């Protein structure tokens, strides 16, 4: 039925003018609540779809938001962190009647022209990748509104992140408070700001308590479970009595390696992770971890982007969200 219905017919069915229907469709003022409700009911019943292309030309907006995901991130569609973050972004866009377009980043020279086609999108969310992010540098030279998810290495960028340094500091300080001295760390990719910041929080906590930093107690993973498992196998040679893993997936891998070695958690080796995602509450023993507000991060990034779209990129916006330590069985 929608194919045979236009603004004129909606207006006739609702006993209002065509311009009134147009104002309702475009969510404009100067329409009484009773008339607005009557017109919306008819639109819903008929399945009428407004001409979005013409509407976007009038408003100079497409109501489309781009989400660019670095495809070098391991476990993009299996890591529960990305699943939850992207769900939060999608739900917030839906709440504001925006369409979300997903882009998996390939070579910056290839994806950049696609992102910058005039009139294609109102704004872009960039998920953080490697520190030397050439796409970020390219985006800074355009007038396209965008927001970065993570801490950028470039200045002049609006971004939303969590306090990774404080989170890792909380995790390590907790292990120190449990009287552990040989505290290992399984860092995330140190070529990302997330990995580097959590490594910084670990070293800061050691330094504050006068515990020497030991290279043999530090391993590097890529935030995947298998990398945590492999790193822990190597770290066990140095006989740590505790380990901080920079995310829950690597912590789960570390737990598997410790248990396969015939050691008990937390009696022989205490474990703390970072994220507080399903792997934490499904681990055995239950995982002590740093909880980060992933849903709030996604929603805040979308809302910040809307603000940049409406009011311009200056002044630059920065939002850093707080984290908290959740103590469970794995740390004693």
Secondary structure, DSSP 4 states (H G I P E B T S, - for coil): -GGG--HHHHHHHHTS-HHHHHHHHTT-SS--HHHHHHHHHHHHHHT----HHHHHHHHT---EEEEEEETTSTTTTT-HHHHHHHHHHHHHHHHTT-EEEEEEE--HHHHHHHHT-TTS-SEEEEE---SS-HHHHHHHTS---EEEES--SSSS--EEEE-HHHHHHHHHHHHHHTT--SEEEEE--TTSHHHHHHHHHHHHHHHHTTPPP-GGGEEE--SSHHHHHHHHHHHGGG--SEEEESSHHHHHHHHHHHHHTT--TTTT-EEEEEE--HHHHHSSSPPEEEEE-HHHHHHHHHHHHHHHHHH-S-SPPEEEE-EEEE--GGG-
